[in-house]
Amino acid sequence: MTVPKRSAVALALQVVLLLSGWAVAVGLGLRLRKAPALPPVVAPVVVEGKFDRIFREWSADPRLAGALVGFCLLDENGETVFASPLAGTALCPASSLKTVTTGAALGILGPDFRFETALAATAPLNAQGVIEGNLLLVGGGDPTFAQEDLKKLADAAVAGGLKRVAGRLLVETAVFPQNPVNEHWNWGDIGNAYGAGAFGLNLDHNRLEVRFQPGAQPGAPARFLEGGPAPRDTRWENQVLTGPAGSGDEVVVYSEPYGRTITLSGTVPAGERSFAVAGAIPDPPALAAELLRARLTSAGVNFAEGPGPFPSAARTTLATHQSEPLAEIIDHLHKVSDNLEAQCLFLTIGRKQGTEPAGAVRQYWEKAGIEFIGLRLLDGSGLARANMIRPLDLARVNLAARRGPHGQRFYESLSASANGHVRGKIGGMSGVKTQVGFIRTTQGRELTFALLGNGLPVDRGFWQRLEELLQTVRTTEL
């Protein structure tokens, strides 16, 4: 095709303008805005030195072949002492991410913060012991609220003179989002005890126990013996088989939030008379309502179940329960790596700040001077595999928490190892093993470290190898 001379000139001019970042719509006289510049390429952070040889020799272990391992060390002033080639690459942190949540919780909520659960009414308790309205169990998102606490609320209301409720017993859970599980959690985690959702009203850590009687030989069906606590109308779908003797708990418990069907699959070991497996309560608010009503009814309280409408009146609080202080909850959270407690703190931070939880946590650490690169914060517990953070940023967060107003309390909540010379938080899931914390060197220095390993083989010797690395770091002169 032959292009007319004038059109060719116009075309050449247009190409020149495009290359300079501007475009002209020929014949229309329109000018488009300059194309946005691409973000700068982040150079890998590598700090070498005497620790370079130590880490290279450690990571040369054949068991780490093909894995992604990032390791870094910071001094007391936050300067990078050592950073491996992947220390500046965002990796999955697993449960070591909990320190990002707990450090922010101490700073935003304070170590003395307590969750509160209340028994209230939509009308005052009159002289005859009657509430002309509904009875309300008001959840505060407390992950530690237990059946014993529920009983105490009921007993306090009875001691206060409660005899009759004209309306119904309702549970308020609006303190947290309606969906108690994170959309990025694996379906195979939800329903298991460690994957219990965070409800506005939690009960007994939202955990239940299921018992099985294994069959006579591997492959035979395992008999379902009992399960609970769970709402009365819960259905148990048992598909569990018998595994080899000594094979342990290979059961997957699955249930949807607020559902009434719990599906059980996998295996339990042969040779056991009664084998227990932990699962998640699918509807803690409903279970709490059942138990509270039963407790009050046994004490003589009558529920008329009237539909209303009832006289408009200010809400009346009959009894309250407060959790242990936040600092003590964090002690337990770090010790056992409790996902529910971490998620409840995460959601409470968002509520306190009046914004989305991940944004509130991120903003807190950015104000502390952390410049995140590649951060993907999806939950507060690290259960979501799509969480991503650089080892350097995870270490800097922990150092900022250590140097913050509650730094010593944060430090003491971390698990001690190496005769107390290491304090840290580990994380682990299939293919992922991590640790972040602090090392006290033989010279009396305190270094902050983070090691994130992704794509690791199933090898129970990893933690021993990590302890060896930290011990070498501890005894190496800076």
C-alpha positions as semicolon CSV with decimal commas, in nm:
position;residue;x (nm);y (nm);z (nm)
1;M;0,000;0,000;0,000
2;T;0,133;0,348;-0,091
3;V;0,099;0,608;0,185
4;P;0,033;0,968;0,064
5;K;0,324;1,200;0,136
6;R;0,122;1,426;0,368
7;S;-0,008;1,130;0,570
8;A;0,341;0,986;0,605
9;V;0,467;1,315;0,748
10;A;0,178;1,329;0,991
11;L;0,243;0,970;1,091
12;A;0,612;1,041;1,152
13;L;0,522;1,342;1,366
14;Q;0,279;1,133;1,567
15;V;0,544;0,868;1,632
16;V;0,787;1,135;1,754
17;L;0,527;1,279;1,987
18;L;0,440;0,936;2,123
19;L;0,803;0,862;2,193
20;S;0,832;1,187;2,388
21;G;0,535;1,090;2,604
22;W;0,263;1,289;2,431
23;A;0,005;1,194;2,169
24;V;-0,186;1,401;1,916
25;A;-0,507;1,277;1,764
26;V;-0,446;1,371;1,401
27;G;-0,728;1,570;1,250
28;L;-0,907;1,616;1,584
29;G;-0,657;1,835;1,765
30;L;-0,685;1,637;2,091
31;R;-0,393;1,614;2,333
32;L;-0,374;1,318;2,573
33;R;-0,201;1,329;2,910
34;K;0,151;1,201;2,944
35;A;0,168;0,828;3,016
36;P;0,251;0,754;3,385
37;A;0,605;0,652;3,458
38;L;0,671;0,295;3,562
39;P;0,757;0,245;3,930
40;P;1,129;0,231;3,999
41;V;1,288;-0,111;4,009
42;V;1,374;-0,201;4,368
43;A;1,733;-0,317;4,383
44;P;1,796;-0,630;4,588
45;V;1,921;-0,558;4,938
46;V;2,241;-0,749;5,004
47;V;2,471;-0,665;5,292
48;E;2,776;-0,886;5,306
49;G;3,044;-0,931;5,567
50;K;3,156;-1,200;5,806
51;F;2,801;-1,335;5,828
52;D;2,794;-1,391;5,452
53;R;3,017;-1,696;5,477
54;I;2,821;-1,827;5,776
55;F;2,489;-1,802;5,594
56;R;2,625;-1,942;5,266
57;E;2,759;-2,249;5,442
58;W;2,435;-2,292;5,638
59;S;2,210;-2,253;5,334
60;A;2,421;-2,494;5,129
61;D;2,251;-2,781;5,315
62;P;2,106;-3,013;5,046
63;R;1,778;-3,017;5,235
64;L;1,733;-2,648;5,144
65;A;1,792;-2,706;4,774
66;G;1,527;-2,528;4,567
67;A;1,387;-2,339;4,864
68;L;1,364;-1,961;4,904
69;V;1,532;-1,850;5,226
70;G;1,577;-1,487;5,332
71;F;1,778;-1,394;5,642
72;C;1,879;-1,062;5,795
73;L;2,036;-0,915;6,108
74;L;1,984;-0,563;6,242
75;D;2,185;-0,390;6,513
76;E;2,041;-0,193;6,805
77;N;2,006;0,119;6,589
78;G;1,826;-0,061;6,309
79;E;2,128;-0,067;6,080
80;T;2,154;-0,377;5,862
81;V;2,441;-0,596;5,982
82;F;2,368;-0,870;5,727
83;A;2,109;-0,930;5,457
84;S;2,104;-1,236;5,237
85;P;2,004;-1,199;4,870
86;L;1,639;-1,280;4,951
87;A;1,614;-1,063;5,265
88;G;1,466;-0,791;5,045
89;T;1,211;-1,020;4,879
90;A;0,859;-1,056;5,013
91;L;0,796;-1,412;5,132
92;C;0,517;-1,593;5,317
93;P;0,575;-1,539;5,692
94;A;0,323;-1,788;5,839
95;S;0,272;-1,726;6,212
96;S;0,572;-1,500;6,260
97;L;0,336;-1,239;6,109
98;K;0,153;-1,242;6,443
99;T;0,421;-1,010;6,581
100;V;0,309;-0,744;6,332
101;T;-0,039;-0,766;6,486
102;T;0,059;-0,796;6,853
103;G;0,313;-0,514;6,839
104;A;0,051;-0,285;6,684
105;A;-0,211;-0,399;6,937
106;L;0,012;-0,303;7,230
107;G;0,066;0,039;7,077
108;I;-0,291;0,109;6,965
109;L;-0,502;-0,068;7,229
110;G;-0,253;-0,062;7,517
111;P;-0,136;-0,348;7,743
112;D;-0,427;-0,293;7,986
113;F;-0,702;-0,317;7,723
114;R;-0,975;-0,571;7,807
115;F;-1,246;-0,720;7,589
116;E;-1,595;-0,684;7,735
117;T;-1,899;-0,908;7,696
118;A;-2,231;-0,793;7,838
119;L;-2,576;-0,923;7,923
120;A;-2,819;-0,642;7,853
121;A;-3,186;-0,575;7,787
122;T;-3,389;-0,347;7,563
123;A;-3,595;-0,243;7,868
124;P;-3,514;-0,202;8,238
125;L;-3,567;-0,484;8,486
126;N;-3,880;-0,383;8,678
127;A;-3,964;-0,446;9,041
128;Q;-4,133;-0,776;8,954
129;G;-3,816;-0,905;8,788
130;V;-3,958;-0,870;8,437
131;I;-3,792;-0,729;8,127
132;E;-4,059;-0,591;7,896
133;G;-3,838;-0,642;7,594
134;N;-3,556;-0,863;7,466
135;L;-3,258;-1,001;7,652
136;L;-2,928;-0,936;7,470
137;L;-2,598;-1,116;7,487
138;V;-2,362;-0,851;7,351
139;G;-2,034;-0,981;7,213
140;G;-1,718;-0,775;7,229
141;G;-1,499;-0,999;7,016
142;D;-1,330;-1,158;7,318
143;P;-1,138;-1,465;7,196
144;T;-1,106;-1,595;7,554
145;F;-1,474;-1,586;7,652
146;A;-1,570;-1,928;7,791
147;Q;-1,872;-2,123;7,912
148;E;-1,780;-2,047;8,271
149;D;-1,791;-1,675;8,194
150;L;-2,131;-1,722;8,029
151;K;-2,263;-1,897;8,341
152;K;-2,141;-1,612;8,560
153;L;-2,328;-1,359;8,346
154;A;-2,648;-1,564;8,379
155;D;-2,604;-1,609;8,754
156;A;-2,541;-1,236;8,801
157;A;-2,865;-1,153;8,617
158;V;-3,060;-1,398;8,833
159;A;-2,899;-1,261;9,148
160;G;-3,011;-0,916;9,029
161;G;-3,372;-1,031;9,031
162;L;-3,438;-1,147;8,674
163;K;-3,745;-1,375;8,658
164;R;-3,909;-1,322;8,322
165;V;-3,827;-1,196;7,972
166;A;-4,126;-1,079;7,773
167;G;-3,936;-1,097;7,446
168;R;-3,659;-1,316;7,311
169;L;-3,295;-1,392;7,377
170;L;-3,080;-1,234;7,106
171;V;-2,704;-1,234;7,043
172;E;-2,534;-0,920;6,911
173;T;-2,213;-0,978;6,714
174;A;-2,184;-0,653;6,517
175;V;-1,849;-0,568;6,677
176;F;-1,684;-0,779;6,401
177;P;-1,776;-0,836;6,034
178;Q;-2,050;-1,089;5,964
179;N;-1,809;-1,325;5,785
180;P;-1,584;-1,468;6,059
181;V;-1,331;-1,632;5,826
182;N;-1,086;-1,463;5,593
183;E;-1,154;-1,519;5,224
184;H;-0,787;-1,608;5,172
185;W;-0,787;-1,898;5,420
186;N;-0,771;-2,245;5,267
187;W;-1,091;-2,446;5,279
188;G;-0,891;-2,730;5,437
189;D;-0,808;-2,503;5,731
190;I;-1,159;-2,380;5,799
191;G;-1,335;-2,619;6,035
192;N;-1,015;-2,738;6,200
193;A;-0,940;-2,600;6,544
194;Y;-0,654;-2,379;6,429
195;G;-0,876;-2,233;6,154
196;A;-1,167;-2,129;6,377
197;G;-1,332;-1,806;6,266
198;A;-1,335;-1,485;6,467
199;F;-1,694;-1,405;6,564
200;G;-1,826;-1,103;6,749
201;L;-1,921;-1,353;7,021
202;N;-1,670;-1,638;7,065
203;L;-1,697;-1,930;7,305
204;D;-1,430;-2,169;7,440
205;H;-1,185;-2,050;7,173
206;N;-1,448;-2,171;6,923
207;R;-1,310;-2,522;6,958
208;L;-1,488;-2,854;6,983
209;E;-1,366;-3,209;7,028
210;V;-1,460;-3,513;6,821
211;R;-1,394;-3,870;6,936
212;F;-1,354;-4,177;6,716
213;Q;-1,314;-4,548;6,768
214;P;-1,075;-4,679;6,498
215;G;-1,161;-4,995;6,311
216;A;-0,989;-5,330;6,359
217;Q;-0,747;-5,272;6,072
218;P;-0,624;-4,994;5,839
219;G;-0,882;-4,899;5,580
220;A;-1,180;-4,990;5,798
221;P;-1,433;-4,716;5,883
222;A;-1,372;-4,537;6,211
223;R;-1,676;-4,508;6,435
224;F;-1,794;-4,160;6,537
225;L;-1,843;-4,160;6,915
226;E;-1,928;-3,803;7,009
227;G;-1,860;-3,441;6,924
228;G;-1,907;-3,105;7,084
229;P;-1,979;-2,854;7,210
230;A;-2,196;-2,758;6,915
231;P;-2,554;-2,639;6,858
232;R;-2,818;-2,907;6,919
233;D;-2,915;-2,944;6,553
234;T;-2,560;-3,004;6,429
235;R;-2,524;-3,290;6,178
236;W;-2,204;-3,498;6,171
237;E;-2,098;-3,641;5,835
238;N;-1,837;-3,905;5,920
239;Q;-1,608;-4,027;5,640
240;V;-1,309;-4,105;5,862
241;L;-1,120;-4,429;5,807
242;T;-0,863;-4,619;6,011
243;G;-0,497;-4,549;5,938
244;P;-0,181;-4,741;6,036
245;A;-0,099;-4,767;6,406
246;G;0,093;-4,463;6,523
247;S;-0,007;-4,252;6,222
248;G;-0,158;-3,984;6,444
249;D;-0,427;-3,730;6,368
250;E;-0,488;-3,716;5,992
251;V;-0,845;-3,593;6,020
252;V;-0,972;-3,289;5,832
253;V;-1,273;-3,118;5,990
254;Y;-1,474;-2,895;5,760
255;S;-1,773;-2,673;5,834
256;E;-1,900;-2,346;5,697
257;P;-1,955;-2,046;5,928
258;Y;-2,301;-2,053;6,089
259;G;-2,361;-2,394;5,930
260;R;-2,507;-2,701;6,091
261;T;-2,313;-2,973;5,908
262;I;-1,964;-3,078;6,012
263;T;-1,786;-3,306;5,765
264;L;-1,512;-3,536;5,896
265;S;-1,262;-3,706;5,665
266;G;-0,913;-3,853;5,680
267;T;-0,779;-4,119;5,917
268;V;-0,723;-4,195;6,284
269;P;-0,460;-4,448;6,398
270;A;-0,543;-4,812;6,455
271;G;-0,507;-4,951;6,805
272;E;-0,672;-4,660;6,989
273;R;-0,983;-4,708;7,199
274;S;-1,100;-4,347;7,178
275;F;-0,908;-4,102;6,962
276;A;-0,977;-3,728;7,004
277;V;-0,954;-3,466;6,728
278;A;-1,002;-3,089;6,768
279;G;-1,231;-2,893;6,538
280;A;-1,394;-2,553;6,511
281;I;-1,741;-2,464;6,639
282;P;-1,924;-2,345;6,325
283;D;-2,170;-2,115;6,507
284;P;-2,045;-2,000;6,851
285;P;-2,313;-1,728;6,890
286;A;-2,593;-1,984;6,846
287;L;-2,428;-2,224;7,090
288;A;-2,381;-1,945;7,345
289;A;-2,750;-1,853;7,315
290;E;-2,853;-2,216;7,373
291;L;-2,631;-2,251;7,681
292;L;-2,731;-1,914;7,826
293;R;-3,099;-1,985;7,784
294;A;-3,060;-2,329;7,945
295;R;-2,875;-2,177;8,241
296;L;-3,138;-1,909;8,295
297;T;-3,429;-2,150;8,250
298;S;-3,283;-2,389;8,505
299;A;-3,267;-2,096;8,747
300;G;-3,638;-2,028;8,697
301;V;-3,627;-1,752;8,435
302;N;-3,921;-1,766;8,193
303;F;-3,904;-1,655;7,829
304;A;-4,241;-1,550;7,693
305;E;-4,107;-1,508;7,336
306;G;-4,339;-1,216;7,278
307;P;-4,307;-1,060;6,932
308;G;-4,341;-0,702;7,054
309;P;-4,341;-0,422;6,977
310;F;-4,219;-0,337;7,324
311;P;-4,213;0,004;7,486
312;S;-3,918;0,210;7,368
313;A;-3,655;0,236;7,640
314;A;-3,284;0,285;7,680
315;R;-3,069;-0,026;7,685
316;T;-3,000;-0,161;8,033
317;T;-2,685;-0,355;8,124
318;L;-2,750;-0,643;8,365
319;A;-2,399;-0,789;8,394
320;T;-2,058;-0,763;8,227
321;H;-1,752;-0,980;8,187
322;Q;-1,405;-0,849;8,113
323;S;-1,118;-1,050;7,971
324;E;-0,769;-1,062;8,111
325;P;-0,551;-0,763;8,012
326;L;-0,426;-0,755;7,655
327;A;-0,065;-0,816;7,758
328;E;-0,162;-1,149;7,916
329;I;-0,360;-1,250;7,608
330;I;-0,052;-1,177;7,397
331;D;0,159;-1,392;7,629
332;H;-0,068;-1,687;7,552
333;L;-0,104;-1,594;7,185
334;H;0,273;-1,599;7,128
335;K;0,327;-1,911;7,335
336;V;0,078;-2,135;7,149
337;S;0,052;-1,931;6,826
338;D;-0,323;-1,884;6,869
339;N;-0,480;-1,782;6,538
340;L;-0,815;-1,684;6,687
341;E;-0,661;-1,448;6,941
342;A;-0,444;-1,286;6,675
343;Q;-0,737;-1,239;6,438
344;C;-0,953;-1,087;6,712
345;L;-0,677;-0,837;6,792
346;F;-0,643;-0,758;6,422
347;L;-1,016;-0,688;6,385
348;T;-1,027;-0,491;6,709
349;I;-0,746;-0,265;6,588
350;G;-0,950;-0,189;6,277
351;R;-1,259;-0,114;6,485
352;K;-1,061;0,105;6,723
353;Q;-0,915;0,306;6,434
354;G;-1,243;0,314;6,244
355;T;-1,094;0,164;5,931
356;E;-1,002;-0,160;5,757
357;P;-0,774;-0,365;5,989
358;A;-0,485;-0,421;5,747
359;G;-0,472;-0,052;5,668
360;A;-0,478;0,040;6,036
361;V;-0,192;-0,197;6,118
362;R;0,014;-0,084;5,822
363;Q;-0,040;0,283;5,902
364;Y;0,071;0,227;6,262
365;W;0,403;0,078;6,154
366;E;0,458;0,336;5,881
367;K;0,424;0,608;6,144
368;A;0,691;0,420;6,338
369;G;0,923;0,460;6,041
370;I;0,879;0,131;5,855
371;E;0,883;0,170;5,475
372;F;0,722;-0,150;5,349
373;I;0,803;-0,291;5,007
374;G;0,597;-0,580;4,875
375;L;0,384;-0,610;5,188
376;R;0,059;-0,806;5,148
377;L;-0,126;-0,811;5,479
378;L;-0,448;-1,012;5,460
379;D;-0,509;-1,128;5,817
380;G;-0,366;-1,087;6,164
381;S;-0,261;-1,446;6,226
382;G;-0,053;-1,546;5,923
383;L;-0,292;-1,828;5,833
384;A;-0,342;-1,692;5,480
385;R;-0,068;-1,823;5,254
386;A;-0,099;-1,511;5,040
387;N;0,041;-1,291;5,320
388;M;0,377;-1,154;5,209
389;I;0,646;-0,950;5,386
390;R;1,018;-0,901;5,339
391;P;1,243;-1,046;5,611
392;L;1,396;-0,699;5,648
393;D;1,058;-0,539;5,706
394;L;0,950;-0,809;5,952
395;A;1,272;-0,758;6,149
396;R;1,225;-0,379;6,145
397;V;0,870;-0,412;6,276
398;N;0,992;-0,624;6,566
399;L;1,272;-0,382;6,643
400;A;1,025;-0,092;6,637
401;A;0,801;-0,284;6,880
402;R;1,103;-0,353;7,102
403;R;1,194;0,017;7,108
404;G;0,835;0,132;7,156
405;P;0,666;0,235;7,483
406;H;0,577;-0,128;7,565
407;G;0,894;-0,277;7,422
408;Q;1,003;-0,476;7,724
409;R;0,656;-0,626;7,764
410;F;0,655;-0,723;7,396
411;Y;1,000;-0,878;7,432
412;E;0,901;-1,081;7,739
413;S;0,594;-1,221;7,563
414;L;0,813;-1,394;7,302
415;S;0,926;-1,752;7,356
416;A;1,277;-1,796;7,495
417;S;1,532;-2,047;7,366
418;A;1,909;-2,103;7,371
419;N;1,912;-2,067;7,750
420;G;1,729;-1,737;7,724
421;H;1,969;-1,583;7,473
422;V;1,709;-1,590;7,193
423;R;1,355;-1,452;7,210
424;G;1,135;-1,503;6,911
425;K;0,819;-1,612;6,735
426;I;0,821;-1,901;6,494
427;G;0,581;-1,973;6,211
428;G;0,514;-2,291;6,023
429;M;0,283;-2,442;5,766
430;S;0,334;-2,688;5,484
431;G;0,652;-2,581;5,303
432;V;0,697;-2,268;5,516
433;K;0,913;-2,223;5,826
434;T;1,000;-1,884;5,973
435;Q;1,126;-1,712;6,285
436;V;1,169;-1,351;6,393
437;G;1,308;-1,215;6,716
438;F;1,616;-1,109;6,907
439;I;1,959;-1,260;6,979
440;R;2,176;-1,168;7,276
441;T;2,536;-1,214;7,159
442;T;2,829;-1,324;7,373
443;Q;2,950;-0,964;7,350
444;G;2,633;-0,838;7,517
445;R;2,484;-0,698;7,194
446;E;2,119;-0,747;7,102
447;L;2,056;-0,818;6,734
448;T;1,716;-0,841;6,567
449;F;1,680;-1,123;6,316
450;A;1,427;-1,260;6,071
451;L;1,448;-1,579;5,869
452;L;1,174;-1,675;5,625
453;G;1,191;-2,006;5,440
454;N;0,944;-2,092;5,163
455;G;0,928;-2,403;4,948
456;L;1,093;-2,617;5,214
457;P;1,074;-2,996;5,210
458;V;0,905;-3,185;5,491
459;D;1,198;-3,215;5,727
460;R;1,168;-3,196;6,103
461;G;1,539;-3,121;6,130
462;F;1,495;-2,764;6,005
463;W;1,441;-2,606;6,345
464;Q;1,756;-2,768;6,482
465;R;1,950;-2,633;6,185
466;L;1,805;-2,287;6,249
467;E;1,910;-2,303;6,615
468;E;2,262;-2,387;6,499
469;L;2,264;-2,082;6,271
470;L;2,150;-1,853;6,551
471;Q;2,405;-1,998;6,790
472;T;2,682;-1,931;6,537
473;V;2,554;-1,573;6,496
474;R;2,546;-1,531;6,873
475;T;2,907;-1,626;6,919
476;T;3,047;-1,439;6,617
477;E;3,221;-1,113;6,698
478;L;3,072;-0,812;6,520
